[in-house]
Amino acid sequence: MRDPLKLGFFIQPVHPPARRYADVLLEDREAVVLADRLGYREAFIGEHLVDSAETITSSLAFIAHLADACPSITFGTGVLPLANYHPAMAAAHVAMVDHLVQGRLVLGFGPGVPADAEAIGDTGSDRNRKAQEAIEQMLRIWSEEPPYRIDGEFYTIRSVRSFNRDIGLGVAVRPLQRPHPPVAITSIRPGGAGPRAAGNRGWTGISATYVGAYVVRAHIEGYLEGRRAAGLSPIACGWRVARSIFVADDETTARRYAHRGDGAHGFYFRVMRAKLASAGALDVMRDRPGQPDSELVPERCLERLVIAGTPGSVADQILAFRREVGEFGTLLYTGHDWVEPALARRSMELMAREVIPRVNKALARRSRLRKH
């Protein structure tokens, strides 16, 4: 890898629905503020409209709320469900937040989840095509001169009748970053077109927390194929991989916290397993095609898909995972419910101060050996 592995943070988030809503919002805020103080490079925030476990209903509002508390970290929408928004509205909101965070914003976008589509009465449209049209129209709003005349299959944007340049009417605000914030996609399926399209467009991407190793490997390969096809350098520094990680000062504590069926990680994987099963996508949790169904029970998901241990052990597991799936640029530490807040904070601290330095020291050593 040409550059050190970067460390980022990601929250969907997933909390037990019985918890008080204000408490989980404060906890999520505290986690992102801590990530900023510890030197995590990025923080991606999820968004869902009707989900009392995944409780951030507006990623952009949550990011704006954190702008003054986090002076260093780059925020990302993880993802902004563009099929839920009119592109003129989404473009205006993103542009404003980009200014509020002083250009530290990545625009992650996707179609949104089926529950949101049902809630807004949009179960009949092709939401993938809808989201793609929305991002293209947003990019046009940010690059074209008003008045706007933008037509599509799903959306129409006009500012002809209202346009008055002298007083600014009918003129869209633009992001601080020009021509626009970096764009990212997320992916969960191994054969999805998203990673290749992201590579081809010079965008970036994220492999979801709960997908198995073969899926991550397919994402990285697709991303590199897209970059090659576009004549871009075939390096994967723009690809991020989210993982469930727990670090403790001793192995017993790490395993107890991370592998408890009634713990934070156990709850997370029960929720995600149920959602993926209802969508017919449970196979993405396998480490390889054809892996037996016994590997999909919650206990085995915790053992296979959670990286847990002491700093040295976790560093070794990350290096082994990277050898299995291929090089990527950023590891996103996935935030979970703080069942034991002191241990959750300590894990984030150990990850930043001990694990990532060990990983990058090992990568640098291997790089030097290859050169000789």
C-alpha positions as CSV (number, residue, x, y, z in Angstrom):
1,M,0.0,0.0,0.0
2,R,1.4,3.4,-0.9
3,D,-0.1,5.2,2.1
4,P,-0.6,4.1,5.7
5,L,-4.0,2.5,6.6
6,K,-6.2,5.3,7.8
7,L,-8.7,4.9,10.7
8,G,-12.2,6.1,10.5
9,F,-15.5,5.7,12.5
10,F,-18.9,4.6,11.4
11,I,-22.3,4.4,13.2
12,Q,-25.5,3.2,11.6
13,P,-26.2,3.3,14.7
14,V,-27.9,0.2,16.2
15,H,-29.3,0.5,19.8
16,P,-31.9,-1.6,21.7
17,P,-35.3,0.1,21.0
18,A,-36.1,0.1,24.7
19,R,-33.4,2.7,25.5
20,R,-34.4,6.3,25.9
21,Y,-34.0,8.1,22.6
22,A,-32.3,11.2,24.0
23,D,-29.8,8.9,25.8
24,V,-28.7,7.1,22.6
25,L,-28.4,10.4,20.7
26,L,-26.1,11.7,23.4
27,E,-24.1,8.5,23.4
28,D,-23.7,8.6,19.6
29,R,-22.6,12.3,19.8
30,E,-20.1,11.4,22.6
31,A,-18.7,8.6,20.4
32,V,-18.1,10.8,17.4
33,V,-16.5,13.6,19.6
34,L,-14.2,11.0,21.1
35,A,-13.3,9.7,17.7
36,D,-12.3,13.3,16.7
37,R,-10.2,13.8,19.9
38,L,-8.4,10.4,19.3
39,G,-7.5,11.3,15.7
40,Y,-9.9,9.2,13.7
41,R,-9.8,10.6,10.2
42,E,-13.5,10.3,9.3
43,A,-16.9,9.7,10.9
44,F,-19.7,8.3,8.7
45,I,-23.3,8.6,10.0
46,G,-26.2,6.4,9.0
47,E,-29.8,7.5,8.4
48,H,-33.2,5.8,8.7
49,L,-36.7,7.2,8.8
50,V,-38.7,4.5,10.6
51,D,-36.4,2.4,12.7
52,S,-36.4,2.6,16.5
53,A,-33.1,0.7,16.7
54,E,-31.2,2.7,14.0
55,T,-32.3,6.0,15.4
56,I,-30.5,8.8,13.5
57,T,-33.3,10.1,11.2
58,S,-31.1,12.8,9.4
59,S,-27.4,12.2,9.0
60,L,-26.9,15.8,7.8
61,A,-28.7,17.3,10.9
62,F,-26.6,15.1,13.2
63,I,-23.4,16.2,11.4
64,A,-24.4,19.8,11.6
65,H,-25.0,19.4,15.4
66,L,-21.4,18.1,15.7
67,A,-19.7,20.8,13.6
68,D,-18.4,22.9,16.5
69,A,-17.6,19.9,18.8
70,C,-15.4,18.2,16.2
71,P,-12.7,20.5,14.8
72,S,-10.7,17.9,12.9
73,I,-12.6,14.9,11.7
74,T,-14.1,14.7,8.2
75,F,-17.8,13.7,8.3
76,G,-19.6,11.5,5.9
77,T,-23.3,10.7,5.2
78,G,-23.4,6.9,5.5
79,V,-25.6,7.1,3.5
80,L,-27.9,9.9,2.4
81,P,-30.9,8.0,1.0
82,L,-31.4,10.1,-2.1
83,A,-34.5,8.2,-3.2
84,N,-36.2,9.8,-0.2
85,Y,-35.4,13.3,-1.2
86,H,-36.0,15.7,-4.1
87,P,-32.5,16.4,-5.5
88,A,-32.9,20.2,-5.2
89,M,-33.6,19.8,-1.5
90,A,-30.7,17.3,-1.0
91,A,-28.3,19.6,-2.9
92,A,-29.3,22.6,-0.8
93,H,-28.9,20.7,2.5
94,V,-25.5,19.1,1.5
95,A,-24.2,22.5,0.4
96,M,-25.1,24.2,3.6
97,V,-23.6,21.4,5.8
98,D,-20.4,21.4,3.8
99,H,-20.0,25.1,4.7
100,L,-20.9,24.4,8.4
101,V,-18.2,21.8,8.7
102,Q,-15.7,23.9,6.7
103,G,-15.4,21.5,3.8
104,R,-14.9,18.4,5.9
105,L,-17.7,16.4,4.3
106,V,-18.0,13.3,2.1
107,L,-21.3,12.7,0.4
108,G,-22.2,9.1,0.7
109,F,-25.4,8.2,-1.1
110,G,-27.7,5.3,-1.8
111,P,-31.3,4.4,-2.5
112,G,-32.4,3.9,1.1
113,V,-33.9,0.9,2.8
114,P,-37.3,-0.8,2.0
115,A,-38.9,0.3,5.3
116,D,-38.3,4.0,4.4
117,A,-39.7,3.4,0.9
118,E,-42.8,2.0,2.4
119,A,-43.2,4.8,4.9
120,I,-43.2,7.5,2.2
121,G,-45.3,5.4,-0.2
122,D,-42.6,4.7,-2.8
123,T,-42.5,0.9,-3.0
124,G,-43.3,0.9,-6.7
125,S,-40.4,2.8,-8.2
126,D,-36.8,1.7,-9.1
127,R,-35.1,3.4,-6.2
128,N,-31.6,2.5,-7.4
129,R,-32.3,4.4,-10.6
130,K,-34.0,7.1,-8.7
131,A,-31.0,7.7,-6.4
132,Q,-28.7,7.7,-9.4
133,E,-30.8,10.3,-11.2
134,A,-30.8,12.4,-8.0
135,I,-27.0,12.5,-7.7
136,E,-26.6,13.4,-11.3
137,Q,-29.1,16.2,-11.0
138,M,-27.4,17.4,-7.8
139,L,-24.0,17.6,-9.6
140,R,-25.7,19.6,-12.3
141,I,-27.2,22.1,-9.8
142,W,-23.7,22.6,-8.4
143,S,-22.1,23.1,-11.8
144,E,-24.6,24.8,-14.1
145,E,-25.6,28.4,-14.2
146,P,-29.1,29.4,-13.2
147,P,-31.9,29.5,-14.1
148,Y,-32.1,25.7,-13.9
149,R,-33.9,23.5,-16.5
150,I,-33.2,19.9,-15.5
151,D,-35.5,17.1,-16.6
152,G,-35.3,13.4,-15.7
153,E,-37.4,10.3,-15.4
154,F,-38.3,10.9,-11.7
155,Y,-37.5,14.6,-11.0
156,T,-37.8,18.0,-12.6
157,I,-35.9,21.0,-11.4
158,R,-36.8,24.6,-12.5
159,S,-36.0,28.1,-11.4
160,V,-37.0,30.0,-14.5
161,R,-40.1,31.9,-13.4
162,S,-38.6,32.8,-10.0
163,F,-35.1,33.7,-11.2
164,N,-33.8,37.1,-10.3
165,R,-30.0,37.2,-10.1
166,D,-29.8,40.7,-8.7
167,I,-31.5,39.5,-5.4
168,G,-30.2,35.9,-5.6
169,L,-33.6,34.4,-6.1
170,G,-33.7,31.1,-8.0
171,V,-29.9,30.6,-7.5
172,A,-28.8,27.5,-5.6
173,V,-26.1,27.7,-2.9
174,R,-23.1,25.7,-3.8
175,P,-20.8,23.6,-1.5
176,L,-17.6,25.0,-0.1
177,Q,-15.7,22.2,-1.8
178,R,-15.5,22.7,-5.5
179,P,-17.0,21.4,-7.6
180,H,-18.6,19.3,-4.9
181,P,-17.8,17.2,-1.8
182,P,-16.2,13.8,-2.6
183,V,-18.8,11.2,-3.4
184,A,-19.0,7.7,-1.9
185,I,-21.2,4.7,-2.4
186,T,-21.8,1.8,-0.1
187,S,-22.1,-1.8,-1.1
188,I,-23.2,-5.1,0.4
189,R,-23.5,-7.5,-2.6
190,P,-20.5,-9.1,-4.2
191,G,-21.7,-8.7,-7.7
192,G,-23.1,-5.2,-7.4
193,A,-22.3,-2.6,-10.0
194,G,-21.6,0.1,-7.4
195,P,-17.9,-0.5,-6.7
196,R,-17.0,-0.6,-10.4
197,A,-19.1,2.5,-11.1
198,A,-17.5,4.3,-8.2
199,G,-14.0,3.5,-9.4
200,N,-14.9,4.6,-12.9
201,R,-16.2,7.9,-11.7
202,G,-13.3,8.7,-9.4
203,W,-15.6,8.3,-6.4
204,T,-14.9,6.3,-3.3
205,G,-16.8,3.6,-1.5
206,I,-17.5,1.5,1.6
207,S,-17.9,-2.2,2.3
208,A,-20.6,-2.7,5.0
209,T,-19.7,-3.9,8.5
210,Y,-21.7,-7.1,8.3
211,V,-20.5,-8.6,5.0
212,G,-18.1,-11.5,4.8
213,A,-14.6,-11.5,3.5
214,Y,-15.4,-12.7,-0.1
215,V,-17.8,-9.8,-0.5
216,V,-15.2,-7.3,0.6
217,R,-12.7,-8.8,-1.8
218,A,-15.2,-8.6,-4.7
219,H,-15.9,-4.9,-3.8
220,I,-12.2,-4.0,-3.9
221,E,-11.7,-5.9,-7.2
222,G,-14.7,-4.2,-8.8
223,Y,-13.5,-0.8,-7.6
224,L,-10.0,-1.4,-9.1
225,E,-11.6,-2.6,-12.4
226,G,-13.6,0.6,-12.6
227,R,-10.5,2.7,-12.1
228,R,-8.5,0.8,-14.7
229,A,-11.4,1.2,-17.2
230,A,-11.3,5.0,-16.7
231,G,-7.6,5.2,-17.1
232,L,-7.1,6.0,-13.4
233,S,-4.3,4.5,-11.2
234,P,-5.4,1.0,-10.0
235,I,-5.0,1.7,-6.3
236,A,-7.6,1.1,-3.6
237,C,-6.8,4.0,-1.2
238,G,-10.3,5.4,-1.9
239,W,-12.0,2.2,-0.6
240,R,-13.1,1.9,3.0
241,V,-14.0,-1.3,4.9
242,A,-16.2,-1.1,8.0
243,R,-15.7,-3.7,10.7
244,S,-16.9,-4.5,14.1
245,I,-13.9,-4.3,16.4
246,F,-13.4,-4.4,20.1
247,V,-10.0,-3.9,21.8
248,A,-9.3,-4.5,25.5
249,D,-6.3,-4.7,27.8
250,D,-6.7,-8.4,28.1
251,E,-8.1,-11.2,26.0
252,T,-10.7,-12.4,28.5
253,T,-12.4,-9.0,28.7
254,A,-12.3,-8.6,24.9
255,R,-13.9,-11.9,24.2
256,R,-16.5,-11.5,27.0
257,Y,-17.6,-8.1,25.8
258,A,-17.5,-8.8,22.0
259,H,-18.9,-12.4,21.9
260,R,-21.7,-12.2,24.3
261,G,-25.0,-13.1,22.7
262,D,-26.8,-10.5,24.9
263,G,-24.1,-7.8,24.4
264,A,-23.8,-4.9,22.0
265,H,-22.3,-6.9,19.2
266,G,-24.7,-9.8,19.7
267,F,-27.7,-7.4,19.4
268,Y,-26.2,-5.8,16.3
269,F,-25.8,-9.0,14.5
270,R,-29.2,-10.3,15.5
271,V,-30.7,-7.1,14.0
272,M,-28.7,-7.2,10.8
273,R,-29.2,-10.9,10.3
274,A,-33.0,-10.5,10.6
275,K,-33.0,-7.5,8.1
276,L,-30.8,-9.3,5.6
277,A,-32.9,-12.5,5.8
278,S,-36.1,-10.5,5.1
279,A,-34.4,-9.0,2.1
280,G,-33.1,-12.3,0.8
281,A,-29.5,-11.2,1.3
282,L,-28.3,-13.4,4.1
283,D,-25.6,-14.8,1.8
284,V,-23.5,-11.6,2.1
285,M,-22.7,-12.6,5.7
286,R,-20.8,-15.7,4.6
287,D,-17.0,-15.6,4.4
288,R,-17.1,-17.6,1.1
289,P,-19.7,-18.8,-1.3
290,G,-21.2,-22.1,-0.3
291,Q,-20.2,-21.7,3.4
292,P,-22.7,-23.9,5.4
293,D,-25.7,-22.3,7.0
294,S,-24.3,-23.3,10.4
295,E,-21.9,-20.4,10.0
296,L,-24.8,-17.9,9.9
297,V,-26.1,-18.6,13.4
298,P,-25.6,-15.5,15.6
299,E,-22.8,-17.1,17.7
300,R,-20.7,-17.9,14.6
301,C,-21.4,-14.4,13.1
302,L,-19.9,-12.9,16.3
303,E,-16.8,-15.2,16.1
304,R,-16.3,-14.7,12.3
305,L,-17.3,-11.0,11.8
306,V,-16.1,-9.3,15.0
307,I,-12.4,-8.6,15.4
308,A,-11.7,-8.7,19.2
309,G,-8.7,-9.0,21.5
310,T,-5.7,-7.1,22.9
311,P,-4.0,-4.5,20.7
312,G,-1.5,-7.0,19.5
313,S,-4.0,-9.6,18.6
314,V,-6.4,-7.1,16.9
315,A,-3.5,-5.7,14.8
316,D,-2.6,-9.3,13.7
317,Q,-6.2,-10.0,12.8
318,I,-6.5,-6.8,10.8
319,L,-3.3,-7.6,8.9
320,A,-4.6,-11.2,8.2
321,F,-7.9,-9.8,7.0
322,R,-6.2,-7.3,4.7
323,R,-4.1,-10.1,3.2
324,E,-7.3,-12.1,2.6
325,V,-9.4,-9.3,1.0
326,G,-6.7,-7.1,-0.6
327,E,-5.5,-3.6,0.1
328,F,-7.8,-0.8,1.0
329,G,-7.4,2.8,2.2
330,T,-9.4,3.2,5.4
331,L,-10.6,0.9,8.1
332,L,-13.9,2.2,9.6
333,Y,-14.3,1.2,13.3
334,T,-18.1,0.5,13.7
335,G,-19.6,2.0,16.8
336,H,-22.1,-0.1,18.7
337,D,-24.3,0.4,21.8
338,W,-22.2,1.2,24.8
339,V,-23.2,-1.6,27.1
340,E,-20.2,-0.9,29.3
341,P,-19.3,2.7,28.5
342,A,-15.8,2.7,30.1
343,L,-14.8,-0.4,28.1
344,A,-16.3,1.0,24.9
345,R,-14.3,4.2,25.3
346,R,-11.2,2.3,26.1
347,S,-11.6,0.2,23.0
348,M,-11.7,3.2,20.8
349,E,-8.7,4.6,22.5
350,L,-6.6,1.4,22.2
351,M,-7.7,1.2,18.5
352,A,-6.3,4.7,17.8
353,R,-3.3,4.7,20.0
354,E,-2.0,1.2,19.8
355,V,-3.6,-1.0,17.1
356,I,-3.4,1.3,14.0
357,P,0.3,2.3,14.8
358,R,1.1,-1.5,15.0
359,V,-0.7,-2.2,11.8
360,N,1.1,0.6,9.9
361,K,4.5,-0.3,11.4
362,A,4.0,-3.9,10.1
363,L,2.9,-2.6,6.7
364,A,5.9,-0.3,6.4
365,R,8.2,-3.2,7.3
366,R,6.7,-5.4,4.6
367,S,7.0,-2.6,2.1
368,R,10.7,-2.2,2.8
369,L,11.2,-5.9,2.5
370,R,9.5,-6.0,-0.9
371,K,11.7,-3.2,-2.1
372,H,14.8,-5.2,-1.2
